Amino acid sequence: MGMLRTHTCGELTEKQVGQTATLSGWVDTCRDHGGLTFVDLRDRYGKTQIVIDAASTKKFAEHLHSEYCLQITGKVQLRPKGTENAKLLTGQIEIAATEIKQLNSSEPLPFEVTKSQETNEELRLTYRYLDLRNPAVQKNLFARSKMYQTIRRTLDKKDFIEVETPILTKSTPEGARDYLVPSRLNAGEFYALPQSPQLFKQILMVSGFDRYFQIAKCFRDEDLRADRQPEFTQLDMEMSFLEENDLFSIIEEVLVEILKDIKGIKLATPFPRLTYQEAMSNYGSDKPDLRFDLKIQDVSKLVENSGFNVFASVAKTADGLVAGLCIPKAEASRKDIDTLTEFAKAEGAGGLAYFKVNDTGLESPITKFFKPEELAAIQKKFSAAPGDLIVFVADKKQVTLKVLGAIRLYAAKWKNLIPADQFHFSWVMDFPLFKFNEEENKLDSEHHPFTAPHAEDWPLYKAGKMKADQVRSRAYDLVMNGNEIASGSIRIHNAALQKEIFDSIGISDEEANLRFAFLLKAFKFSAPPHGGIALGLDRVLTILMGLDSIREVIAFPKNQKAVCPMTSAPSLVAERQLKDLHIKIR
């Protein structure tokens, strides 16, 4: 192993009994049992118990403090019968120390290393180097390293080439703000840190590389939350001469291998596929959690002639929707319903109607407004059984689906409908090509302006036979346990079609050339049909490891204010540096 150790702290077993071994690591725990002292020595590989006799304890006492870095030599011996630790690979043996050398000492600790996850996160990030000594924290980074190796191995077999694209690039703000880097050599001009390698990977397809991937650092200057960081990592991929199915099968194979290597789980493929419209209509979300069923049911036709005017009036409105969910075995109390109603209002609903299901039918303050046959039809629609609770929202379609989508997740947690330790993947396809920007009163791209429209939709839109919100794109997302983990599309590779899309979203020729000139110029030299995807590796690993924040799987993350508590970045810089960059702070 090297001059300072013969073995790691996670290596020795009964096979080495009788041998002399030298270990190096940190003092994890130290226990004085009268005549004997026991030390657990820890490194990244594991722990080994060291036993020190009374005479030696006195000799070595000054070295036996938490997190002191030690080199220990001694004879490997079996632990006394009944003291073995089956949880450790080294749990059958111990080392009887004959020599202890202090490699370094430690100041008093701000927290106990092996309990770092129980302390304040800001303190953990300030002393991240101590937090990272915790084996429970280290395992996340070991899993991350294994994931990278799996990705590279799998894609290498599929003839992908790994290419690094520039970090200092051109500012093309699209969605989030760019991080800007001033240029000293070009006064007043700026580079931008890439939000993604999007334009470069399309250039690589024009260049004939056919299959590209990169484990890419990306940067976005946006407000943070648990699943966002100013810098994050994605598996970036692009392929030429492909259809959606080609890409889906490859990314599915990558995920099959990742789950096999990290969790020992065998995934079934192909993953289920839903259109955007199916996802929204059935689950009220474009990233539905399909680990449980609980579909939204449209009851507009059933209630449009009822005596309950709240339902009837909305059902007869062109953009109105009356829909509901049946929460199984809810056994809901008055307090439960009040809490659910307040939750629905917070999500944007005007209120919440409900029926409790009992042995005789449906029970609610609004039952009197419905005919017996209408109540029977509603119960049949939901296949509702005694003890269930049916809740309804009546509003504009967009509001109704959004609120019921939120209630669906609320109910799943409330009634423990989500199976533990299950990973469910699904594709959501055919997203809208455009979204309406109310602030600027114009169309924007739903994903980005290089996303191809469905071939059958675009001519109809150009001819005025299809509305903008009906045009489907060839965009797709991959969803894992209700989280979007990947997004991509088949790209536009034709300069004329690209100009038509730019025209539709109000990007003039002048602006297009200013922002994307190098890509548009490349398209003039026979770009192949191509498409790709970006898989959020931080988010995937967070879900796999059962964690709540992506900060747990990043070695040196920023906090929610985009600050690194360990290094105090960002920080002020010297006036001379600003002068060299031709910058003055106002």
N, C-alpha and C positions, 0 to 999 in steps of 0.2 A: 504493500500500500504506500510505502514511502518511508523516509527516515524517522518520522515522528510517530508512526503507528504500524503495527503489523496486521491489524484487523480493524474493521469499523465496529461501532457500538451496536450494530444490529446483525452481526454475522456469526458470533460464536455459538456453538451447540455442543451436545454431548460428544460429538466427533473430535472435539479439540481438548477434551478432558485430559489433564496431565501435561499439556503444553504450556510453555511460557508465552504470554501475549502482552503486547503494548498497545494501549488504546489512547486516543486523544479526543477530548470533547469538553462539554460544559457540565458543571454540577447541576443536576436537575433537582434532586432532593438529597438531604442528609439526615439520617436517623441514628440517634445515639441510644443503643440498647445496653447500657451499662458496660459490660466487658467488651462489647463489639460495636463498631460503627459501620453502618451501611450507607453507601453512596450510590445513587443512580447516576451514571455518566451518560450523557446524551449527545448524539450528533444527528445529522440529517437521516441516517440510516436506521436509528432506533436507540434503545437504551440497554445498558449492561449493568448488573448489580456488582458493586465492588464491596468486599468485606475487609475491614481493617481491625486488627486485634488491638487490645487495650494499650499496649506499649507503643505501637505504631500510631494509634490515634493521637496520643499526646505529642508525638513527634511531628505529625502532619496537620495538627488541628488548625493552624493559621491558614492553611490552604483550602479548608473544607467549608466554603461559603457559596451560597447560591450564585450561579452563573460565572463562577471563577473558571477559567480555561485551564485544564490540567492534562498532563501526560501521566498515565498510570501503567506500571508494569507489575505483573504477578502471574501466579499459576492458575489455570482454568480448573475448576473443581465443580462437582455436582452440588446443587443446593441440598441441604438436609431434607429428608423425606417430609412431606406435608407443607413445605414452604415454596414449592414450585409456583410459577406464574404462567398459566396456560395461555394468557393473552399476548405474551411476548414470545418471539422466535427464540430469544435468549433466555427464556424463563426457566429453563431446566438447569442452568449453570450460574456460577458467579466467579469472580476473580479474587483470589486472596492476594491483596496488594503487598508488594515488597518494596516498591519505590514509587513515590509520587513527586512529580515535578510541576511547579506552577508556571504555566506559560503566560498567564496574564491574570490580573485581578479585575474586579468590577466595583463601580460605585454602587451605593444603595439603589435598588430598583424602583422605578415609578409604579410598577405593577408586577405581579407574579407572572412570569413568562407563560407557563402552561395554562394560566387562566386569563390570558390577555383578552379573549373574546367576551369576557364578562365585564370589562371595564369600558369607560367612556371612549367612543370612537375617535374623537379629536385627540385624546391622549395616545391612543393606539397609533394613529397616523403620525403624531409628532415623534414617537419612538418606534417607527415602523421596523427598524432593524431588530428590535427586541420582539415585537409582535411576530415577525417572520421566523423567529427561532421556535415558535410554538408549533409542534408537529401537526396540530389540527389546522393551522393556517398554511403551513408548508405543503400539505397534501393537495391544496387547491392549485398551487403552482406546478407541482409534479404532474397533476392531471392535465394542466394546460400544456406542458411540454410534451406529454404523451399524445395529446390531441394534435399538436403540430406535426409530430412524426407520422402519425396515422394519415393525416391529410396529404403530406408529401409523398408517402409511400403509395397511397391509393391513386393519386392523380398521375404520378410518374408511370404507373402501369397503363394509364389511359392516354399516354402520349402528350400530356400537358407539359408546357415549358414554363418555368418560374422566372418571371421578369420583374425587376424592381423599377418602378416609375418614379419621377421626380417628387421630392418633398417641397422644394422651392419652385412654385409654378405661377400661373397667371390667375388673377382674381376673376372668377366667373360666378358671383354669388347666385346660388340657386337653392332657395329654401331657408337655410340658416346663414348666419353671418360668417364671413371668412375671418381667419386669423391672418393679419397682415404683417409682413416682414419688410422693413425699409431697406432700400439698396444704398450702400455707401458710394458705390461707383457710378450710380445713375441717380443723381440728386432729384428728390421729389417723387421718385417712382418706387413701387412696392411689388414684392412677391406676395403670394398667398400660400398658406399651407393647404393642401388639398382636402376638400370635404370627402372626396373619393377619387380613385384613379379613373373615373368614367371616360373622360375624353381620350386619355392615353391608351386605355385598353381597346377602345374602338380604333385608334390609330394603328395599334398592333395587328388588328384584324385586316386593315387595309394593307399592312406590311406583309401579310401572308403567313403569319405565325400560327394561325388556325386554332390552336388551343393554348390559352394563357391562364396562369393563375398567379396569385400573389397573396401572402399573408401581410396585409397592408395596414399601416398606420393611417388613420383618418382624423381630421380635425374640424370641429364645428364650434363656433362661439355662440352657444345657446344656453338658456336656463337649464339648470341641472336638477335631476331627481335620482332615485335609487338605481334606475337602469340607464343613466346617461353619464358620460364623462366628456370633458372637452377634447380629449384624445382617446380614441378607441381603436380596436383591431377587428378587421373583417377578412374573411376569405373572399377574395375578389376573383371572379372567373369570367372569361369570355370565350366564345366558340364561333367559328365560321361554318357556313353551310349546314345549318341546323334548324330543326323545328323544336317546339316546346318539349315534346316527349324525350328528345335526345338529352336535353339539359336536365330534365327532371330525373331521369334514370341515373345520371352521374352523381348529382347532388344527393340522391337517396342512397347510393352506394357509399358515398363518403360518410354519411350519417350512420349507416348500418355499421361501418367499421369503427367509427368513433364510439358508439354505444357498446359495441362488443369489447373494445379495448379498455374503456374507462369504467363501464358499469357491468360488464359481463352479461349484457342483455342482447337477445336476438330480435331485431326488428323485422316485421313483415312488410314487404313491398309488393306492389306500388302503394304509395300513400294515397288516402282518399282525396278526391278532387271536388271542389265546389266552385260554382261561379260566384262572383261578387254579389249578384242579385239573390242567389240561394242563401248565401251566408247572412246577408242582411235580413231577408224575409224570415228565415227560420231561427236565427240566433241574435239578431239585432246588433251584429258586430262583424267587421271585416277580418277579425282575427278570433274566430269562435273557439272556445275551449270545448273540444269534443270528447273529453274523458267522461262526460255524462250527457244524457240526451236532453230532455226538457226543451222542446221546440216551442216557438211562438206560433200561435194559431190565429189566423185572420177570421173574425166572426162578423165582419161588416154586413154580409148578406143575411146573416141570421137575425140581426138586430135592427136592420134599417126600417122596419115597419113596426117596431116594438113601441110600447107606451113610454119607454124611458128616453126622453128627449135628448139627454146628453149623448147617448149612443146614436140615436136615429139621425140627429142633425149632422153629426160628424160622418156617419156612414154614407150619407147622401151627398157629401161634398167631394168634389173631384179629387182633391189631394188629401182627403181625410182617410184615416184608418182606425178601426176599432179592432183591437187584438188583445190576446191574453196568454197567460201561462198557467199551467196546472202544477202546483207545488205538491208533490206526493207526500202523504202521511204527515202533513203539516201540523195537524192538531192545534191550530192557531188560536191563541187567546186574544182577547180584545187589545191587550197591550202589544202583542205581536203585530196585529194588523195596524195599530196606530203607528208603531215604529216603521213598518214597511211603507205606510202612506207618507210619512215624513221623508223617508229615503227617496221615494218616487218624486216628491215635490222638489227635493234638492237636485234631482237629476233633470228637472225641467218639466215635469208633468203638472197639470193643473190640479190633479187629484188622483185617487185610485179607487176603483170600484172592485167589489169582490163577491164571491159566493163561497160559503162553506159547504162542503158536501157531507150529508149525513145519510142515515139509512132510508129516509123518506124522500130524499132529493136535494134540492139546493136551498140554502138558507142565507138571507141577507136582507138588510133594510130596503133594497131595491127589487126584491122578488115580486112585490105587488104590481110592478109595472110590466110584467111579462106574462104572456099566456102560458098555460101548462105545456103546450107542445113546443113553445120557444125554449122554455127551461130544459125540457127533455133533449132538444136538439143541441143545446149548448153543452149539457153534460156528456152527451154522446160524442160531440166534436173533440172533447178533451179526454175521452175514455176515463172520466173521473170516478174515483171510488170513495166510499165513506172515509172521512179523515183528511181528504185532500182539500186544498185551498186553491180556488181559481181567482186570479187577479186580472184586471183589465185596465188598459189605458186607451183613451179616445182623444185623438189629436191629429195634427198633420202627420203624414206618414213617417217623415224623417224623425219627428219627436217621439212618436209612439214606439218605433223600433229601437231608438236609442235608449229610452227609459226601460223598456222591457228587456233589452240586452243587459242593462245594469242590474235589473231585478233578478234576472236569470243567474248571474254570478253571485249576487247577495244570497239568493235562496240556496244555491249549491253549498255555500259555506255554512249557512244557517242550519241546514239539514244534513250536512256531511255527505253530500252526493258525489264528491270528487274522490275517486279511489286513490289511495296512497301509493307512492313509488311506481307510478305509471307514467309513461311518456308517449304522448299521442301527437302525430304529425299529420298535417293536411295541407294541401295546396288550395289557395284561393286565386281564381283566374278571372279574366275578362273584366278588369277594373274599368271604370269610366276613363275615357281619354282626357276629358276636360273637367275642371271644377270652376264654379263661378266665383270670382273675386268681388264681393259686394263693396268692399272699401274703394276699389278702383273701377268698379262697374265694367268688368271685362272678364274674358275667359283666361284661365291659367291651365298649365299642364297638371294633371292629377299626380303624376310621378315626375317625369322630366321631359323636356321637349324633344328628346331623341327616341321616345317610345313610339313604336309603330302602331297605327290603328288597324283594326280588323279590315281585311281587304274588301269584304262585302259591305261594310258600313260606310267607308269613306266616300265612295261615289254617291251614295244616297244623301250623305250630309252635304256634299258639294252641290248636289242638285236641289237642295232645299227640301228633300223628302224625309229627312231625319233631323230631330232636334239635337243640339250639342250635347245635352246630358244623356242622350241615348247611344252615343258613339262609344263603342267598346275599344279598349286598347289591348294589345298583346302583352300586357303586364301581368305579373303573378307574384304572389307572396307565399312564403312557407311559414306555417303557423305551428308552434310547439306549445302545448298546454295553455293555449289562450294568449300566447305571446308571439308577435311577429319576429321571426329570427332571420328571415332572408327576404330580399326583394329584388326583382329583376324584370327584364322584358326582352322581347325581340326588338331590335333597333331599326330605325330608319336608315337605309343604306343608299337611298336615291336622293340626289340633290334637289330635284324638282319637288318631291313629296316633302322634303325637309323645309323647303321654302313655304309651301302651303301651310304646314303646321305653324311655322313662325308667324305667318300672316294672320292665322286664326287667333293666336294669343297675343297679337299686338307687338311682336318683335320686328322692327323694321330691318331692311337690308343693312342699313348703316350700323344699327345696334348689334345685329347678328355677326357682322364682320368684326366689330370691335371686340365682341366677347368670344366668338368661336371661329375666327377666320381660319386658323390652321386646320381644324377638323373639316370645315366646309370645303376648303381647298383640296384636302385629301380625298374627299368624296368624289371629286371630279376625275379621279384616276381609277375608276372601276372598283369601288368598294364592294366586297362580297356580302351576301346576306349574313347577318351575325346577331348574336344575342348573348346575354349573360346574366349574372346574379351576384349578389354580395351577401354572404352569410355572417351575421354578427357573432363572432367567436366569444366575446365577453359574455353576452347574454345566454348563449347556448350552454356554456360551462356553468354559469350561475344556476341555471335550471337543473342541470344534471347533478350538481353537487348539493341541491336542496337549499340554496342560500337566498337571501332577500335582496342583496345588493351586489352589483357588478364590482364594487370596490373590493370585495372579498377575493376576487380572482385576478386582480391586477397587482403587480408587485409594489408599485409606488403610485397609488391613485391620488387624485385631488379630492377635496371635500366638496360639500354642496355649494360653496362659494367659489369653486374653481381654484382653490388655493391648496398648495402642498404644505401642510403644517411642518413637515420635516425640514424642508429646504427654505421655507418662507417665500417660495415663488408663487405669483409674480412679485417683483420687488423694484424699488427705484434703482436707476442707474446713474452713473456719474455724468455730470454736465458735459464733460469732454466727449463721452460716447455719443450723446445727443448731437453735439456740434458736428462730429464726424459724419453723422447721418442726416445732417441738415434739418434737424427737427427741433422745434421749440414747444415746450409744454405750456398751454394756455390755461 
